[in-house]
């Protein structure tokens, strides 16, 4: 009898292993997307959207009603450190001079407090646009597009570095040498020993891909154009499977955010539109 029971148990265990035990697929990382909605005064504020399907569709999580001290908030970039969220953002419309950008924080994504105003630090700065977070180790940096002197729209990317963990004190600017004149919305990630920058050429209106193996501010080489012209505000998020998703704002058509994916940051899928009602230039992170 014991042999019979043991035999039945062995067969049952075998069948269970064959038919029942495959591991379930891991759930997609929940993403949040920080953005603004447009050029009207009521739209120049912070909106937070959420995606539970890997970032191909978003629904509204909260309209924060946060405009910042100037009443204008555009191009927000978002970062989470511990239990605190941070944003950096443009403080004036694209037609109004600005000589600094702002950083704010929140613990709940709803109530935001302005922490710092960071001056461009460039003589004759006319426009200071689209700061983008870049983090390496424990160091937080912001890459910001600044236009200066009589050439109002001849933008260059500059790096500003946080001097404390509260992100209230910043050094800079340090120019990203070699990345060329008249580039805006520069977003950088690092893979292995290579830095990858995705930036909009304001002359050609193409998103360009640049790389360097030297450091963040030197040795940049243009690897070519991505997609068609007429997109801006590139931002990247790494998904739970290790691949990368890029978002771009199809500003020239005014029809929202498009996305492409890559496994190596060099070869990208074609663009497809995401569902994110009213979304403009912004960034996504894991919630």
C-alpha positions as CSV (number, residue, x, y, z in Angstrom):
1,X,0.0,0.0,0.0
2,X,2.8,2.4,0.9
3,X,4.5,1.6,-2.5
4,X,1.2,2.4,-4.3
5,X,0.7,5.7,-2.5
6,X,4.3,6.6,-3.2
7,X,3.9,5.8,-6.8
8,X,0.7,7.8,-7.2
9,X,2.4,10.7,-5.5
10,X,5.4,10.6,-7.8
11,X,3.1,10.5,-10.9
12,X,1.0,13.4,-9.5
13,X,4.1,15.5,-8.8
14,X,5.4,14.8,-12.4
15,X,2.0,15.9,-13.9
16,X,1.9,19.0,-11.7
17,X,5.4,19.9,-12.8
18,X,4.4,19.5,-16.5
19,X,1.0,21.1,-16.5
20,X,0.8,23.5,-13.6
21,X,4.1,25.0,-12.5
22,X,5.2,27.4,-15.3
23,X,6.0,30.7,-13.7
24,X,3.7,33.6,-14.3
25,X,5.0,36.6,-16.4
26,X,6.2,39.5,-14.3
27,X,3.9,42.5,-14.2
28,X,4.9,45.5,-16.2
29,X,6.4,48.3,-14.2
30,X,4.0,51.1,-13.4
31,X,5.2,54.3,-15.0
32,X,4.3,57.9,-14.2
33,X,4.6,60.7,-16.8
34,X,5.0,64.3,-15.8
35,X,3.9,66.8,-18.4
36,X,2.1,70.1,-19.2
37,X,-0.7,70.5,-21.7
38,X,-0.1,73.5,-23.9
39,X,0.5,77.2,-24.4
40,X,-2.7,78.5,-22.8
41,X,-2.2,79.9,-19.2
42,X,-4.5,77.2,-17.8
43,X,-2.4,74.4,-19.5
44,X,1.0,75.6,-18.3
45,X,0.9,73.6,-15.1
46,X,2.0,70.1,-13.9
47,X,0.0,67.1,-14.8
48,X,0.9,63.5,-13.6
49,X,-0.3,60.5,-15.7
50,X,0.1,56.8,-15.0
51,X,0.6,53.7,-17.1
52,X,0.3,50.1,-16.1
53,X,1.0,48.5,-19.5
54,X,4.6,49.4,-20.1
55,X,4.0,53.0,-21.2
56,X,1.9,52.7,-24.3
57,X,-1.2,54.3,-22.8
58,X,-1.6,56.7,-19.8
59,X,-4.5,57.9,-17.8
60,X,-4.7,61.0,-15.6
61,X,-3.4,60.4,-12.1
62,X,-3.6,64.0,-10.8
63,X,-3.9,67.6,-12.1
64,X,-1.6,69.2,-9.5
65,X,-2.6,72.8,-10.3
66,X,1.1,73.6,-9.6
67,X,2.3,76.4,-11.8
68,X,5.4,77.4,-9.8
69,X,6.1,80.9,-8.6
70,X,5.9,82.5,-12.1
71,X,2.5,81.0,-12.9
72,X,4.1,79.1,-15.8
73,X,5.4,75.5,-15.7
74,X,6.5,73.7,-18.9
75,X,8.7,70.8,-20.0
76,X,8.9,69.1,-16.6
77,X,11.4,66.4,-15.9
78,X,10.8,64.1,-13.0
79,X,13.0,62.1,-10.6
80,X,12.4,59.9,-7.5
81,X,14.9,59.6,-4.7
82,X,13.8,57.6,-1.8
83,X,10.3,58.6,-1.0
84,X,10.6,62.1,-2.5
85,X,9.7,63.1,-6.1
86,X,11.5,66.1,-7.7
87,X,10.7,68.0,-10.9
88,X,12.7,70.6,-12.8
89,X,10.9,72.8,-15.3
90,X,10.9,75.8,-17.6
91,X,9.5,78.9,-15.9
92,X,8.2,81.0,-18.9
93,X,6.5,80.5,-22.2
94,X,8.6,79.9,-25.2
95,X,8.0,83.5,-26.3
96,X,9.1,85.1,-23.0
97,X,12.6,85.6,-21.9
98,X,13.8,83.4,-19.0
99,X,17.2,83.4,-17.3
100,X,16.7,80.5,-14.8
101,X,14.9,77.3,-14.2
102,X,13.2,75.8,-11.1
103,X,13.3,72.7,-9.0
104,X,10.3,71.5,-6.9
105,X,9.5,68.5,-4.7
106,X,6.6,66.4,-3.5
107,X,6.1,63.3,-1.3
108,X,2.7,62.4,-2.8
109,X,2.7,63.7,-6.5
110,X,-0.1,66.1,-5.6
111,X,1.3,68.9,-3.4
112,X,4.5,70.5,-4.7
113,X,6.9,72.9,-3.1
114,X,9.4,75.0,-5.0
115,X,12.9,74.3,-3.7
116,X,15.3,76.4,-5.9
117,X,15.6,78.7,-8.8
118,X,18.9,78.0,-10.7
119,X,20.3,80.8,-12.8
120,X,21.5,80.0,-16.2
121,X,24.9,81.5,-15.4
122,X,25.5,82.5,-19.0
123,X,26.1,86.1,-19.9
124,X,23.2,87.5,-21.9
125,X,21.0,84.5,-21.4
126,X,17.7,85.0,-23.1
127,X,16.0,81.6,-22.8
128,X,16.6,78.8,-20.3
129,X,14.6,75.8,-21.3
130,X,13.8,72.1,-20.6
131,X,16.1,71.0,-17.8
132,X,16.4,67.2,-17.9
133,X,17.6,65.1,-15.0
134,X,20.7,62.9,-15.4
135,X,21.8,60.7,-12.4
136,X,25.0,58.7,-12.1
137,X,25.6,57.0,-8.8
138,X,24.7,59.5,-6.1
139,X,25.3,62.5,-8.3
140,X,22.3,64.4,-9.7
141,X,22.7,66.7,-12.7
142,X,20.4,68.7,-14.9
143,X,21.1,69.3,-18.6
144,X,19.5,72.5,-19.6
145,X,19.1,74.3,-23.0
146,X,20.3,77.9,-22.8
147,X,20.3,80.6,-25.6
148,X,22.5,83.6,-25.1
149,X,23.8,86.9,-26.6
150,X,22.1,88.4,-29.7
151,X,21.4,85.0,-31.2
152,X,18.2,84.4,-29.2
153,X,17.5,80.9,-30.4
154,X,21.1,79.6,-30.8
155,X,20.7,77.1,-27.9
156,X,23.5,75.0,-26.4
157,X,23.2,72.3,-23.7
158,X,24.8,73.0,-20.3
159,X,25.2,70.7,-17.2
160,X,24.3,71.8,-13.7
161,X,25.3,69.6,-10.7
162,X,23.5,69.3,-7.4
163,X,25.7,70.3,-4.4
164,X,23.5,68.7,-1.7
165,X,21.1,65.9,-1.3
166,X,18.1,68.3,-0.9
167,X,18.7,69.6,-4.5
168,X,18.6,73.2,-3.3
169,X,22.1,74.1,-4.3
170,X,23.6,73.8,-7.7
171,X,26.9,74.4,-9.5
172,X,27.4,75.1,-13.2
173,X,27.1,75.6,-16.0
174,X,29.4,73.3,-17.8
175,X,29.0,73.2,-21.6
176,X,28.6,69.9,-23.4
177,X,31.4,70.5,-25.8
178,X,31.1,69.1,-29.3
179,X,27.4,68.7,-29.2
180,X,26.9,71.6,-31.5
181,X,25.0,74.9,-31.7
182,X,21.3,75.3,-31.7
183,X,20.3,72.1,-29.9
184,X,17.4,71.9,-27.4
185,X,15.8,69.3,-25.2
186,X,18.9,67.2,-24.6
187,X,18.3,64.0,-22.7
188,X,21.2,61.7,-21.7
189,X,21.4,58.1,-20.5
190,X,24.5,56.0,-20.0
191,X,24.9,52.4,-21.0
192,X,28.1,50.6,-20.1
193,X,30.9,53.0,-20.8
194,X,29.0,55.1,-23.4
195,X,26.9,58.2,-22.8
196,X,24.0,58.6,-25.3
197,X,22.4,62.0,-25.9
198,X,19.1,62.5,-27.7
199,X,18.5,66.1,-28.7
200,X,16.5,68.2,-31.1
201,X,18.4,70.2,-33.8
202,X,16.5,73.5,-33.9
203,X,17.7,74.2,-37.4
204,X,16.7,70.9,-39.1
205,X,13.9,70.0,-36.6
206,X,15.2,66.4,-36.4
207,X,15.9,64.4,-33.2
208,X,19.6,63.5,-33.3
209,X,21.5,60.8,-31.5
210,X,25.0,61.6,-30.1
211,X,27.5,59.5,-28.1
212,X,30.7,59.9,-26.2
213,X,33.0,57.6,-24.2
214,X,35.0,60.4,-22.7
215,X,32.6,62.0,-20.1
216,X,29.4,64.0,-20.0
217,X,30.9,67.2,-21.3
218,X,33.4,66.2,-23.9
219,X,33.9,64.1,-27.0
220,X,30.4,64.1,-28.4
221,X,30.0,62.5,-31.9
222,X,26.8,62.8,-34.0
223,X,25.5,59.3,-34.9
224,X,22.7,60.7,-37.1
225,X,19.0,61.6,-37.2
226,X,16.1,59.6,-35.8
227,X,12.5,59.4,-37.2
228,X,11.1,62.2,-39.3
229,X,11.5,65.9,-38.7
230,X,9.0,67.8,-36.6
231,X,9.4,66.1,-33.2
232,X,10.9,67.5,-30.0
233,X,11.3,66.8,-26.3
234,X,12.9,63.4,-26.4
235,X,12.9,61.5,-23.1
236,X,13.8,57.9,-22.2
237,X,12.8,55.4,-19.6
238,X,14.2,51.9,-19.1
239,X,11.5,49.2,-18.9
240,X,11.5,46.2,-16.6
241,X,12.8,43.9,-19.4
242,X,15.9,46.1,-19.9
243,X,14.8,47.7,-23.1
244,X,14.4,51.4,-23.6
245,X,11.3,53.5,-24.5
246,X,11.6,56.9,-26.0
247,X,8.9,59.6,-26.0
248,X,8.8,62.5,-28.4
249,X,6.3,65.4,-28.7
250,X,4.9,65.7,-32.2
251,X,4.7,69.5,-31.8
252,X,4.6,70.2,-35.5
253,X,1.3,68.4,-35.9
254,X,0.0,69.1,-32.4
255,X,-1.3,65.5,-32.0
256,X,0.5,64.4,-28.9
257,X,3.2,62.0,-27.8
258,X,4.8,59.2,-29.8
259,X,7.0,56.4,-28.7
260,X,9.7,54.1,-30.1
261,X,11.6,51.3,-28.4
262,X,15.2,50.0,-28.5
263,X,17.2,47.2,-26.9
264,X,20.6,48.9,-27.4
265,X,19.9,52.7,-27.8
266,X,21.3,52.6,-31.3
267,X,18.5,50.9,-33.4
268,X,15.0,52.1,-32.8
269,X,11.6,50.9,-33.8
270,X,9.3,53.1,-35.8
271,X,7.2,55.7,-34.0
272,X,3.7,54.9,-32.8
273,X,1.3,57.2,-31.0
274,X,0.5,56.6,-27.3
275,X,-2.8,57.3,-25.5
276,X,-2.1,60.3,-23.2
277,X,-4.8,62.9,-23.6
278,X,-3.4,66.4,-23.8
279,X,0.2,65.3,-23.0
280,X,3.1,67.4,-24.2
281,X,6.9,67.4,-23.6
282,X,7.6,65.6,-20.3
283,X,9.4,62.6,-18.8
284,X,8.4,59.1,-17.5
285,X,9.9,57.2,-14.6
286,X,8.9,54.0,-12.7
287,X,6.5,54.9,-9.9
